[in-house]
Amino acid sequence: MVVAMKMAKAKASAPSATAATATGTGKTLRIEAETIEVAQIKAGLAEWLTGLGYRPRKVLLLPPDITRSHSGAGLIVQLLWQMLTSKGSEIQIMPALGTHVPMTRAEQVRMYGAEIPESAFLAHDWRNDTCRIGEIPSAFVSGVSGGRVDFPIPIEVNKRLISGQYDLIVSIGQVVPHEVVGMANYSKNIFVGCGGKEIIDKSHFLGAVYGLERLMGRDHSPVRKVFDYGEEQFSSDIPLQYILTVVATGQGAPASTPAAAGAGVDAGVDADVDAAAVATAPRICGLYAGRERQLFEAAVRLSQARNLCLLDAPLKKVVVYLDPEEFKSTWLGNKAIYRTRMAIADGGELLIIAPGLKHFGEDDLIDALIRKYGYAGTDKVLEWVETEDDLRNCLSAAAHLIHGSSEGRFKITYAPGHVSAAEIEQVHFNYAPLDDMLRRYDPQQLRDGFNTMPDGEQIFYVSNPALGLWALRDNF
């Protein structure tokens, strides 16, 4: 009998009851609660692994990198490592980097704990490490985009996924509103996180020309339909399973720090759990495992309920803080723009306090393109794509430049830690001195949401833009 385990929603102080229901194929796990404790996560994962019906010989884990440290994936990786290695499985971990730089050893320890040796980690190279497993026809892409683009999209994945050396591959990540695909994770973790240049370029550009404000916080976007096509048509031979989390977006809490981020996860539940992994796991309220899309859809519904901050009136001033351990480029830090733009008033201001900002792109080529063209608005970027070979050959950079512009609707000011005023202004942002902004808007004193400063200034504060989407209620 095939069984799916589901925990009904319950108060954080009381564990949820477990109910068993039959599903179509494969063992699935679904837990939804105000807070899912470590003991519940561990028990659920253990039962799910048993339900797979075999003991995997060699396993590849595909978690997010340090830029998604608040996803709860670090804790899950550590638990899977303990469960599987104790049964004799060989484990390798390849963070789904996409275009991001490889993780340092310090970042690995911070996110996944010190028990897992550096030798267990692999680095995905999106430019050189992939192979093509199929192609989305141009007619399909034209149809889902409403005719905005009509190119074919190759499906490229890291060659390890189809090497045949693994009998279990587990993709791990958080479902949360996202600027490219609408709702992050599921097959995006494979086709972008472990994907190649062409699919990353073209999927990002597809989302940008369709309009990020039309797709953020929603399932079934044009980009998601492309990924669904790839999952259904070209991925069936990959021994793939998904583990998805939903994390509660904290409202009214002090600025997040690694210690504060672990609130709601009790490190004392299991003495074997490394404090580092617990510290980077916020309050997990949804946990799902399996291959079926319906699990992703359940996670989407919960994320829409827990990660959308819907407002009745537009905001005049928004202040966003970027954790220096996670956000070192505007390629990543511009989540502050993507996730708040739908809530900001015309003529308003977004101030981004970015003490860790060191560069613009995550690799040298994209960094150079951002510096050359800047966040000049959709019309200008589309014009450059037509006339400039370098930008046309890196459509993910073009998409990023579109996403990062307010289109002149509101002011964007960066207060960076390691980038000069001239560099910031060169890419069409405004500059503010970091020390001055930290004194005025102290992250340790502000609370997520509305704040009144001593001089009466009203601001709306976001301590981590990666955890949600802020928008006007009318948009949804």
N, C-alpha and C positions, 0 to 999 in steps of 0.2 A: 504494500500500500504506500502511495506517495503522500507525504504529509508536509504541510507548511505550518510552522509555529508562529502564532501571533499573540502578542501581549496587548491587552486592552489598555487604553489610556488611563492613567491613575495618578494620584498625587505623588509628589516626589518622596514623601515620607513613608509611603507604603508600596512594596513591590507589587507589580501588576500580576494578575492571574494569567495562567497560560491556557490557551485553547487550541485544539488541533482541528484542522479542516483539510479536506482533500483538494489538491490542485491538479493541473494537467500533467506536466512532466517534470521530473527532477525535484530535489529537495530544496525548499525555500525557507528563508527565515525572515520574519517581519515582527519587529518590536517597536511599539510606539508608546511613549510614556512622558510624563513631565520631566523626569530625569531617569536615564538608564544608567544604573550603577555598574561599576567594573565587574562585579560578580555576575550580574545579569548578562553583560556582554560576553564574558568568558563562557558561561554556560550555554548561551545561545550559539556561539560560534562552534563550541565543541559538539553540540548536537547536530548542527548543520554539516560539519565535516564528516561526522559518522554517517549521516544520511546520504552522502555522496556515493556510498556503497563500495569504496575501494580505498586502499591506503596509497597515496601518491608517492612515487619513488623520488621524483625531482619536481620541485615547485618553483615557479617564478612569481614573485609578488610585484605588483605595479602600483605603488602608492603615489600620492602627490609629493612634491618637494617641500622645502622649508617655507615657500611662499604660501602654502596652505597648512601651516602648522596648527591652525585652530580648527582643523577639520575633524579631529579625533582619530585620524588615520595612523598617527604614530603609536598610539596605544594599541590599536588593532593589529598593526604589524608586529609589535612585541608579543602580543598574546598568540598570534598565529605562529610566530617563530618558536615559542615555547612548546605549543601543542604539537607541531609537526616534527620538530627535531627530536622531541622525546619519543616519537614513534619511528625514528630512523629515516625520515625524509631529508633529502638534501634541499636546502633553500637558497635561492638567489633573489636579490632585491634590485629592481631597476626602477628608480623613481621616474615617473612620467613627466619628464622635464619639458616636453615641447621644445620651445626655442630658448629655454632658460639655461643659465650656466650650471654645470655640475655642482653638486653639493660638496662642501668641505667636510672633513671628518668631524669638526666641531658641530656643524649643522646636523650631521647624521646622529650624533650622540644626543644633541638637544631634542631632536624630534622622535627618534626611535629607541633611545636608551643606549647605555654603554655595553650591554651584554652582546649585542650583535656586532661581530668583527667587521672591520673595514673590508676585508677580503670577500665578504658576502655581497658587496654592492657592485652593480654595473652602472655605467653612465650611457644614457641614450644620446646618440648623435644624430640630430634631425637632418643634417646635410649629407651624411655619408653612410649611415648605418641601416638604411631601409631598403625594402624591395616592394615592387608593385604586385598586388594580388587581384586587382580588378580596376574598372573604370566606370564612373557615373556618366551616362550619356549626356551630351550637351542639350538634347531635347528635354530631358528630365530637369536639368538645372535651369533651363529657360522657363519651364513650366512652374517650378516652385518659386522662382524669383519674380514672376510676373513679367518676364522678358527683360529684366534689367541686365542680366548677364546670360551668355549662351555658350560658355566654354565647357568642355568635358572636365571632370575632376578625377584624376587618378587616385585610387585607394592605395596608399603606401603605409606600411607598418614596419616597425623594427624587425629585422630578419630573424631575431631570436624567437619571435612569436610563432613563426611557421617552420622552425628548424626541426621540429619533431623530438627535440631532446627533453621536453617537459610533458608530463602527463597531467599537470594542473597549472593553470595560469590564473591568478586572482587579481583583478583590477579593483583598487580600493580608492574611495574618494567621497567628497561631500557634494550633495545636491543643494544648489544655491543659485539665486538669479545670476545670470552671466551675460556679458555684453556681446558675445559673438554668437552663441548658440541659443540663448534664451534661458535655459536652466542647465547648469553645469553637470558634468559627469556622465555616467553610463558609457555609451560608446565613444563619447568625446575623449575620454581618457585613453582610448586605444588609437583613434584616428588623428588626434592632435597631440596628446601627451606622449604617445609613442609613434607618432606619424612622421612623414617626410615633408620636404620643402613644398612640393606642389600642392598637396592636400591642405597643408597649413596656410599657404598663401591664398589659395582660391577659396577655401571655406571662410577665412577671415574677410576677404574682399566681398564675397557674397553677402555676409552679414552686414557689412558696412554700407553697401549700396542699397540694401533692403531697408536699413535704418535701425540702429540699435534701440531706439526708443519704442519701436514697434514690436520688438521681440523680447526685450529683457523681462524676466519674470514669467515667461510663457513657454509652454511646451509646443511642439509641432511648428517650430519656426522653419524657414527654408533650409537653414544649416542643419537643424536636427533631422529634417526629412532626408537630406543627403547622407547623414550618418546612419539613419535607419536603413536606407538602401544598402549601404556598405555592410551593415551588420547582418541583414537578411540574405544578401546575395553572395557575399564573399568571405564571411567569417565563420561559417558553420564548422569548418574542420579544425578550428583553433579550440583547444580544450579549456575554454574560458568560462570563468565565473565572475560575478560582480559582487562587491560588498559596498553598500552605499550608506552614508550617514546624513542625518539632518541635525544641525546644531542650532540651538535657540539663540537668536540675536538678543543680546542684553540691552535693555533700555532702562535708563535711570541708574546705571551702575557707574562707579568710578572708572577712569581710563584703564584699559586692560594692560596688565603686565603678565609675564609668564606665570607668576604665582596666582594672580587673580583669574587668569584664563582657565585654571583648573577647577574653579568653583563648581560644585555639583558632581565632581568625580572624586570618589573617596579612595585615596591612596591606601588607606589602611585595610581595604577589603581584601587585598592580595599582597602579601609581603614580597612576592616575586616580581611585582610590577615596578619598573624603574620610575623614580620620581620625575625624571625628565619627560618621559612620555605622558605621564599624568598631567604635568604642569602645562603642556601645550594642548590639552584636550578640554575644551569648554563643555558646556552642558549638552550632552548628546540626548536628543529627544526622539530620534528615529534611527533604526538600524535595520538594514535589509540585505539579504544575500540570496543569490540565485542568478539565473541567466535571463529570465523572462522580462519583457519590457513592462509588464504590469507592475512589477516591483518598483521600477523607476517611476512609473506614473503615480504610485502611492507616495513615493518620496517627494515627488513634485508637489502633490497636493499638500503634504505636511509642510514643506518648505514655503509654499505660498502663504500658508497660515502663520508660520513662525518667523519668516525672514523678510516679509514685506512690511515696511513701516509707511503706512498710508496717511497722508496729511490732508487737512481740509483747506488749507491756504498755503500759497507759495512762501518760501523762505527768503528773506532779504540777505542774510549772511549765514554761511555754513563754514564751520571750521572742522577740518579733518586732520587727525594725527596718523602718521605712518610709522609703524614700529621699525626702528632702524635695522633690526635683525632680519626683517622680511622684505622691506621695500628699499632697494638700492638703485633703482632706475625708474624713469618715468614710464617705461614699458610696463612695469608692474604698478608703480605708484599712481598712475592715471586712473586706477580703479576709483580713486577719490572723485574723479570727474564722472565716470560712467555711472556709478551707483547713486549719485546725488543729483545729477543734472535734471531729472524729471521732477524734482521738488523745488528747484531754485527759481526765484522770480525773475522776470525780465528786468535787466538793470541791476540784478543782485550781484553778490560776490561769493566766490569760493576761495577760502584760504587753506592751503595745504602745507602743514608743518611736517617737513621731511628731513629729520636729522641724519638719516642714513643715505641720502641721495648722493650718488657718486658719478652717475652717467645717465645717458638717455636710453640706449638700447641694451639688450642682453648679450649681443655679440657686436664685434667691431663694425661689420658691414651695416647692420641696422642702426647702430649708434651714429654712424657717419651720415646715413640718409636722413635721420631725424634732425641732426644738426644742419644739414644742407637745406632742407625744405621747411621744417617747422610745422607747427599745428596751425595751418593757414586757412582751414575751412574746406568743406566738401567740394565746392565748385573748383577751387584752385587745385586741390589734390587730383581730382578727376581730369582736369586739364593737363596736369603734369604726367599722369599715367599715359595719356595719349601721345605726349611729345617727348618724354624723357625715358630713355632705355633703362637706366638704373632703377627707377621707381617701378616701371612696368614689369621689370624682372624680379621684383620683390613686393608682391601685392600685399603680403601681411604687413609690411611697413606702411604701405599706402593706407590700408584699413586702419592701422593704429593712428595715423595722422588725422584721419577723419574722426575717429572716436574721440580723440583728445582735444578737439576744438569745441568751443561753446557756440560756434557759428555767429559770434558777435552778440549773443543774447545776454550773457553775463560775464563778469570779470573773473579771471583765474589768476591767482597769485600763489607762487611757490616760495616757501621759506626753506631753502635747502642747506644741508650740512656741509657738502663738499663740492658744490658747483657754484661758479661765480655769477654775479648779477648779469654780466654781459652774456654769458652762455644761456641763462634762463630767458633773457629778453630776445636773444637771437632766434629762439624757437617760438616766439610770439606769446610767451607768458609774462606776467608781471612778477617782480622780485620783491621780497621783503627779507630783512636780516633775521636769521634764525634766532639769535639770542633775544632780540626784542620781542619776537612773537612768542617764544617760550615763557618769557616773563609775563607777558600780558595774558596769554592763554595757556596756563599751566596744566598739562595733561593730568597731573596728579590731583588737581582741584576740580576740574570740570567733570560734569556728569553727562553721559550720553543723553541727548535730547536738548531741550531748551535750557539756556543759562542766561542770567542777567549779570553783566559785569559790574564792578564797583561804580563805574561812571554812568551806568544805566544802559549801556549798549546791550541789545538783545542778540544772541547768537544761537545757532543750533549746532551741537557738537556731535561728531561721530568719531569714536575711538578706534574703529577698525572697519574700513569700508568693504573689506572682503566678505564680511559676514551677512550682508543683506542688500536690500534695495530700498531707497527712499524715494517716494513719488507721491504725486497728488492722487487722492482717492478717485477723482474723476477719470484718471488714466486706466483704472481697473474696474 
